[in-house]
Structure formats: C-alpha cells, structure tokens
Amino acid sequence: MLNSTVAPRQTPPIPAGNPVPLGHETPSREVAAPALARLEHAASPSQTLRQMALQPPAIRVKEAPAPAQVSGPGSATPKALTPSPEPMTIERATSILDKDFSAFDTAADGGEGDGKIGQGDLKVVAENTDQKYSDEQVAAAQFLLDSNASRNFLDKAANKGWGLDGVISRDDVTAAQQAIADGSYTHRMLDTAATGTGWFSGPDGNVSQKDIDAALADPGIPQAVKDAIGLAREGKPDADVGFLSELTADKAKAASELIHRPEYSSLSPSDKAIVAQAWRASRGDTAAASDFKKLLADPRFQAASAPLRTDLLRGVGLQHSDAFKALPASDQQLIRDTLASRGTGDTRLAQSLSALVHDKRFQSLSADDKTAVLSQVHNYPTSKVADNFQRLMGKEWFQSQSLEDKQRSLKTIAFLTDYKGGDRTILDNTLNKLLDAAQPFKMIWEAQSPGVGAHYKPGTNTISMNSTTVPADNQPVSSSAVWQIVNAVPHEINHAIDDVHVSATFDYLSKEYQAYYTGNQAQSGRPMTRDEAVSLWRDTLLNTRSIYGVTASAALADATQSQQIFAYLSRLTGVTVTADNYQTILRDRSAWNPPYDASKGSDIGVPAGARPVGNTDNR
C-alpha cells in the first residue's frame, strides 16, 4: 500500500577500483578461445544465475545468543546451534516478494491490499513488532529499505509511467523476476541507482557518474557489479563507463572472476590498465574477460618477460576490439596466426599490429587490400613489418596503386624489412627513403625486359620495378625475386638520392659503380671485394654488349673520359692500365698487385683509392 517515505539505513560507501574479494570463486563459462600463442585450457561448466557470485555484503537477521551448554552429571542435552541464515540479495528479496506479495501489500494498513507495496509496508515488516512475519520476510524488507538501487529497480521493473512512484506492484515483481532470469537486472539497477522519486525520475538507459557513485555505496548492488565498475575505472578513474548501461549478470561475473585472480593482482598498474582499456573497448564483453583470465593462468605467460607479458595482454585486447571484429573471419584468423607465430624476443608485435589495424588509412582500404596487407604481416610476422606497413599506408603512391601493384609493393617492403644476412643500415635507410612522410621517393611497377630488376627515372624521384618478376598475390617472396628486392631496390634508391642522369662519362659510370656497390652490400652484408669490383667493370659497365654498351663505347672513345676510366682501373688493380691492356689486365687476376690468391677463397677488399667516393649507405 502507498505510504509515507521511510529513509533507508545508511551504509558506508565502497570505494571504486578497490573491489571486495568474493567469498568463493566460480568457474567461468566457455567463451571464444584465446587467440594468443594458441593457449588451450579446458573450460569449467556453466552455472545458473542463482549460483553466480553476484552477492552484496551479507544482510542477516539478528539471532538471540545460543544458550550456554552445561556439561556434567544431570546436565541437559545441548541444543543444536541455528545455522546462519542465507545472505539477502536482490534475487532472493524479489523471490520473497513474489511468494508473499499479499503479506507485504497489507502490512501497513491491513485489509485486502491495493496491489502496491510502499516503503511504509516494508518498514512494518522490517520492524515486525507483532512478530507476525518470518525471518526471511523481515530480512527482505530491511534489505529493500537499505538499498535504494534495489528498491528503485523493483519500482520501475514493469516500466510503467514516467518516473518512480515509490511503490512496487505485482507487475513490477513479475517483470523483475524476468530481468533477473535474463541477467539484465544488473544494468537496470545501475540505471536508477541515484534516482529519487518524481515525474522524470525513471530509467533513461544511461549510467551516469552519479549512478556509479550511488551504486558503489549501495549495499544491495551485487559485489560482482561493483567489481566490474572497479575494472572499468582501472588506470583511468575518469573513463567513460557508459557501456555499463549494457552490463549483464554474466558480464559482471566474468569481470569479477578476472580481477580476483591472483595473477591479475600481481600485474603492474600499467598492465592492469591495458586489461581495463581492452575490457572497456569490448563494452564489457564476457569473452574478453574470459580470455584474459585464461591467458593469466597460462604458465607460459607467467614465465615470460615483463615486456612480453605486456604485449601478450595487448594481443588479447586486439582480438576483442571493434577494428578486429569488423574484419572478415579469414582476416581475423590471419591476425591470430600472426600473433601465434611471433619470433623470440619480439615484444611489440601485438602493439604494432593493433596500431596498423586501427589506422584509419588501413581501414579505408578495400577488403582485398586489407587482406593483402594482413597476409604479408602473416608471412613476415614481426613488429617491424607491421610498423613499416603503417608508414606505407600514409604514402600516396601506395594508396593510388591497383590491388596487384599493392600486393607487389607489400611483398617488397615486408621482405626488405625482414631480410636476414644483409646490411641492415643500408636496407633500413632504403626503407626510410620510401616510407618516411617527408621523403619524395616512390615506387611503381612496370613490365620490363627479362633480367632487368628495376630502373630509376631521372628527375622524377621514381623507381620503376619489373612487375614480371614479382607475382601479384598474397604469397611470400619467391627465391627468384630476392635479388630484385634486396639488391636492385637499394641500387635504384641510391640513384634517386643523387638523381643520376645517363651520360657518356666516367662520372656516370662511377655513379653506377656506386649504386652496384651499395646494392651488393645491402644483399650480402659485406663490402664488395676487389675481384667483384673488377668483374663488374669488365662484364657490365665497360661491356659494349651490355645495357651500358652505348654509354661505355662513347666514354672509351673520348680521350678525357677514357683516361679517367683507366686511372680508376689502375687504382683498383694495383697496376698501370691503358687502352691497350685494360681488357687483358681485367681478365688476368695474376697480373694484379697484389695478385689474386685463389687459396684464400675470396679476394681482398676494394683498395681505399678505388672505392666509391659518394653515398654508399643510402643515408
């Protein structure tokens, strides 16, 4: 019956972010398997809603002290102690109202009742002056008087009218039972936790900061819900927690189980913040909390270095992000496999991969383009490849390419990034020229003659790659394309840096020698030997039947240019080279000074006076 408002008992607030441990832990239900490092653990069986650890601090009925037990002759048989009553919860209180609705309805004024339970009715039952109410009825009434959130939830359970009216109808109780059964009661309690009576005091579908503060101080809010609030605020007390308007009982339970794991407690504050941010981004997804819990329990995670543990946590977060969920299943699997294939010592793979898939330039690509990008990260699963792909997303020359040419460019950048055995300084400088935002250089793909890896187009900052040797697909680089990528690309970038124009001069041939020297070291990881340099000049640069034939013939025919060529060859071989003997000297290694020593397996390095004088590291 509708009666005057009775103020609830005051309960000290429970601070946010400092959850009270549950009395016991229940197994989480099986959700999406964690996609990190292929962690495999058996899931525990589900438990029913009423078995979940969603219990507020216990509100118990006061009991009279047990009678003293007397021992010795003639003593009476000791009386058995009465078991402590079951803690009162919103679930149990609602069930009691449903079962004994009439008793509550008529508590204040008697009679037949009006189908409404007001706070006056609850007060009469709680005080139980006439000792007519059972212990559980008294406990339920006191619980609802103490818990504004629980009372408001029941008041608007049937959602009739605009605001709270201060009474609980039969329809409200029925609707509350349904909300408890489907798990929605948790966010509905949060919605009106700070609400008072009035025309516009009903639920609005939002959880405000006032609602959060009121919920934390309310003894009727399940502890798991308070734990979920604590997780949502972990590392960021002012975080937007509006997603808690969708918090179900299952989500709260999963969050509570996660933060009460000892492994979670041992995480650093920054790692806890990563977990919390991912949980917020997933909008409190049960699967996210479950996957974090499984990862934390895995011995391999516990044995990992601190930086690797941090990145493993980021990997779980990535797989529960909106950017990941927006990808097709096949692309999601590429990411899972990439994370599972991380190399030893790579503690940034998940961080870099997450940055890539969240980049708006990546997200603007077509579906096929995205698959091409993720396929090459999968083929070369390193954080550096993912980092360089993010840089590549910002290059207009890449964005304007066809799918086929994007596939070729992705292969090239990935292979240059991941190549082992070469000169990393030259390779990285080459990549910087192609990828740095301030650099003007670009790569295009064109069909070219067999044997031609690439060429530079003077005055355009453009290197043209031979499209016939790098297939347009999502497979790794084939062995036949290795030279083109790790040797020819640094070679042509070296030309682009100096903007070399073809001319029948020693200077032009020297620039070609410089580019070959750079490309050779980029691929081999060592400087060119004297024998290799001599072979280059003999078989390529001065070979009148090579691609340099016209230029070489004209330079050799010019007295000034030819004298510079022969003077250089003299410094390279250690003997005097002239127009009459240069072909013989270049072929007779025994004539060099010092002679070539075949027993050593390789020749000496290029003499200091015969090394390229320009840029040989593509800086």
C-alpha positions, -999 to 999 in steps of 0.1 A, spaced: 0 0 0 12 36 -7 26 51 25 50 78 35 86 75 26 109 59 52 146 68 49 168 38 44 197 30 67 230 45 57 258 22 46 294 35 42 304 36 5 327 10 -10 355 29 -30 357 24 -67 386 3 -81 391 -15 -48 367 -45 -51 359 -66 -20 371 -102 -27 343 -127 -33 337 -154 -7 344 -180 -33 352 -183 -70 330 -200 -96 343 -213 -129 337 -190 -159 317 -204 -188 335 -212 -220 337 -183 -245 358 -176 -275 391 -194 -273 421 -170 -267 439 -164 -299 472 -157 -284 500 -182 -285 473 -209 -291 465 -212 -254 443 -242 -248 426 -248 -215 395 -267 -206 365 -246 -197 345 -251 -165 308 -259 -168 283 -232 -167 265 -223 -135 230 -210 -131 222 -174 -124 214 -181 -88 248 -197 -84 268 -168 -96 290 -148 -73 268 -117 -76 263 -112 -39 264 -80 -19 277 -79 17 255 -101 37 224 -87 55 214 -112 81 186 -114 106 197 -109 142 197 -140 163 195 -145 201 226 -158 216 228 -196 218 221 -210 253 251 -219 273 260 -256 272 262 -273 306 283 -304 310 285 -329 338 260 -352 356 224 -343 352 230 -317 325 205 -313 297 213 -323 262 229 -293 244 206 -275 220 218 -275 184 230 -241 171 208 -225 145 226 -222 111 233 -187 99 206 -175 75 213 -172 38 226 -137 28 199 -115 14 203 -104 -23 181 -87 -48 174 -121 -64 163 -136 -31 144 -105 -20 124 -104 -53 116 -141 -49 102 -135 -14 81 -106 -26 68 -127 -54 59 -156 -30 45 -134 -1 32 -104 -21 -1 -102 -1 17 -102 32 38 -72 22 9 -54 4 -13 -54 36 15 -48 62 8 -11 69 -30 -8 67 -42 -44 67 -74 -51 47 -73 -67 13 -45 -46 0 -43 -24 -31 -17 -43 -51 11 -19 -41 40 -23 -17 52 10 -3 81 19 19 56 21 48 47 -16 42 84 -25 41 91 -6 74 63 -25 92 76 -59 80 112 -50 89 103 -39 124 80 -69 129 66 -55 161 38 -81 163 62 -110 154 39 -120 125 65 -121 98 91 -147 91 128 -141 93 132 -141 56 103 -116 51 119 -93 77 153 -96 61 139 -89 26 121 -58 38 152 -45 56 173 -52 25 150 -31 3 148 -3 28 187 -2 29 192 -5 -8 179 25 -29 191 8 -61 172 -24 -53 141 -6 -44 142 16 -75 148 -14 -97 117 -31 -84 97 2 -86 103 5 -123 107 -31 -133 75 -31 -153 85 3 -167 50 18 -164 46 56 -162 73 82 -165 91 82 -131 95 64 -99 62 63 -79 76 49 -47 57 16 -48 62 -19 -61 33 -35 -80 26 -72 -87 36 -64 -123 69 -49 -111 77 -81 -92 69 -103 -122 90 -81 -145 119 -81 -120 118 -119 -119 122 -119 -157 150 -94 -156 169 -115 -130 164 -146 -152 178 -129 -183 206 -111 -165 195 -76 -174 187 -66 -138 224 -56 -132 224 -27 -157 188 -18 -148 198 -14 -111 227 8 -122 204 29 -144 183 42 -114 209 38 -86 210 75 -79 173 83 -88 148 97 -64 110 99 -69 95 123 -93 79 127 -127 112 124 -147 130 100 -123 126 68 -143 153 48 -161 168 66 -191 190 38 -205 222 56 -193 245 50 -164 257 84 -151 286 92 -128 260 98 -101 246 63 -107 281 48 -104 288 66 -71 255 57 -57 259 21 -68 293 17 -51 277 30 -18 246 8 -21 246 -25 -1 221 -40 -25 243 -38 -56 259 -72 -62 296 -73 -54 304 -85 -89 288 -54 -103 310 -33 -80 340 -53 -92 330 -46 -128 328 -9 -120 363 -11 -105 377 -28 -136 361 -2 -158 379 25 -139 412 7 -135 440 31 -145 416 58 -156 392 69 -129 375 94 -153 370 68 -180 337 68 -199 318 39 -184 286 45 -203 289 10 -217 279 -3 -182 243 5 -193 247 -28 -211 262 -47 -181 246 -81 -177 250 -105 -148 272 -127 -169 295 -98 -178 297 -87 -142 305 -122 -131 333 -126 -157 348 -93 -147 347 -101 -110 363 -135 -115 391 -119 -136 401 -92 -111 401 -117 -82 426 -140 -99 459 -138 -80 477 -135 -114 457 -103 -121 466 -89 -87 502 -94 -94 501 -74 -127 517 -40 -128 494 -9 -128 502 -3 -165 493 -39 -174 461 -37 -154 453 -5 -173 458 -24 -206 433 -51 -195 408 -25 -183 411 -5 -216 405 -36 -236 376 -46 -215 361 -11 -219 366 -12 -256 348 -45 -258 319 -30 -239 324 -54 -211 324 -85 -233 323 -117 -213 346 -134 -238 372 -106 -233 373 -111 -195 374 -149 -200 403 -148 -225 423 -125 -202 417 -149 -173 429 -179 -194 460 -160 -205 469 -150 -170 466 -187 -158 488 -200 -186 523 -210 -173 539 -197 -204 525 -162 -197 537 -163 -162 572 -173 -172 575 -146 -199 595 -114 -196 576 -83 -184 577 -67 -219 564 -98 -235 536 -102 -209 525 -67 -217 524 -74 -254 505 -107 -249 479 -87 -230 477 -63 -259 472 -92 -282 440 -103 -263 428 -67 -263 433 -65 -301 412 -96 -307 383 -80 -288 385 -46 -304 359 -32 -328 386 -29 -355 393 -66 -353 356 -76 -352 349 -55 -383 373 -78 -403 360 -109 -421 367 -142 -403 396 -151 -427 414 -119 -419 408 -124 -382 424 -158 -385 454 -142 -402 459 -120 -372 455 -148 -348 481 -169 -367 504 -139 -369 503 -134 -331 509 -171 -326 540 -170 -348 558 -142 -331 596 -146 -331 616 -149 -299 624 -115 -285 597 -96 -304 578 -78 -276 559 -53 -297 541 -75 -323 506 -71 -309 511 -34 -302 523 -27 -338 496 -49 -354 469 -32 -333 482 2 -344 481 -9 -380 445 -23 -380 433 8 -361 449 32 -385 421 50 -405 442 47 -436 443 9 -433 406 9 -426 399 30 -457 414 2 -479 392 -22 -498 385 -56 -484 410 -72 -508 436 -46 -500 433 -53 -463 437 -90 -468 468 -83 -489 483 -62 -460 475 -88 -433 487 -117 -455 522 -102 -457 523 -95 -420 513 -131 -416 541 -142 -440 567 -120 -421 553 -118 -385 574 -91 -369 565 -58 -353 589 -40 -377 569 -52 -407 537 -40 -391 553 -7 -382 565 -2 -418 532 -11 -432 516 16 -411 541 40 -426 533 27 -461 496 34 -455 505 71 -455 522 71 -489 500 84 -517 520 64 -543 509 32 -525 473 42 -519 469 50 -556 482 16 -568 460 -12 -581 454 -43 -559 480 -62 -580 507 -35 -575 498 -31 -538 505 -68 -534 539 -64 -551 548 -34 -530 537 -51 -498 559 -80 -506 588 -57 -513 585 -37 -481 580 -68 -460 609 -86 -474 632 -56 -472 622 -52 -436 626 -88 -426 656 -98 -447 683 -116 -427 720 -116 -437 721 -82 -454 734 -48 -443 706 -35 -421 719 1 -422 715 2 -460 683 -17 -460 667 5 -433 679 37 -450 664 24 -482 631 18 -465 632 52 -449 636 68 -483 605 50 -495 583 53 -463 592 85 -444 564 110 -447 588 138 -457 606 118 -485 595 123 -521 606 90 -535 581 65 -548 578 30 -564 559 20 -594 555 -14 -612 560 -18 -650 567 -48 -673 604 -47 -682 629 -68 -701 640 -101 -686 670 -97 -663 661 -61 -655 652 -57 -618 644 -20 -618 655 13 -631 654 49 -619 636 76 -639 658 107 -637 642 139 -624 610 121 -611 621 106 -577 606 74 -591 620 39 -592 603 15 -616 602 -21 -606 599 -50 -630 564 -64 -625 571 -96 -643 594 -110 -616 572 -103 -585 538 -121 -588 507 -102 -577 494 -125 -549 495 -128 -512 522 -154 -510 557 -148 -496 585 -136 -519 598 -163 -542 636 -170 -543 637 -157 -579 627 -122 -567 652 -119 -538 679 -102 -558 654 -77 -573 642 -66 -539 673 -66 -516 698 -55 -542 681 -37 -571 659 -16 -548 688 -2 -528 707 3 -561 679 24 -576 673 44 -544 710 52 -545 705 67 -580 673 85 -568 692 102 -539 718 116 -564 692 120 -592 716 103 -616 712 111 -654 726 89 -680 757 104 -698 787 90 -717 811 100 -689 833 85 -663 812 103 -637 780 85 -648 798 51 -648 812 59 -614 776 65 -601 766 32 -615 795 16 -598 785 33 -565 749 20 -568 761 -15 -576 785 -14 -546 756 -3 -524 731 -29 -536 757 -57 -533 765 -48 -497 728 -44 -489 722 -80 -501 754 -97 -489 760 -78 -457 796 -71 -466 816 -46 -488 824 -56 -524 857 -74 -529 883 -63 -555 875 -93 -577 838 -85 -576 845 -48 -585 868 -58 -614 842 -82 -627 815 -55 -625 836 -31 -646 847 -58 -671 815 -76 -676 789 -49 -671 800 -12 -670 826 -14 -699 810 -43 -718 799 -28 -751 773 -56 -754 757 -49 -720 728 -25 -712 756 1 -707 771 -7 -741 763 26 -759 775 47 -729 806 26 -724 816 28 -761 812 66 -762 831 71 -729 860 48 -741 862 67 -774 866 100 -756 902 108 -747 893 126 -715 867 102 -702 888 71 -711 918 84 -692 897 88 -661 884 53 -665 919 38 -669 932 58 -640 905 44 -618 911 8 -630 948 13 -622 939 22 -586 916 -9 -584 941 -35 -598 973 -20 -585 989 -20 -619 990 5 -648 960 2 -671 959 17 -705 937 15 -736 960 -12 -749 960 -36 -719 928 -29 -700 909 -59 -713 939 -82 -706 945 -68 -671 908 -71 -661 908 -108 -671 943 -118 -657 939 -118 -619 975 -130 -615 987 -97 -630 971 -76 -602 991 -62 -574 988 -80 -551 978 -110 -572 945 -127 -566 951 -156 -541 927 -184 -550 937 -204 -520 920 -179 -496 886 -185 -512 879 -148 -517 898 -117 -528 909 -87 -508 886 -57 -503 884 -29 -528 915 -7 -522 908 26 -505 916 46 -535 892 26 -557 861 27 -535 831 48 -545 835 84 -533 798 91 -529 769 78 -507 771 40 -503 746 36 -474 716 54 -488 715 78 -459 
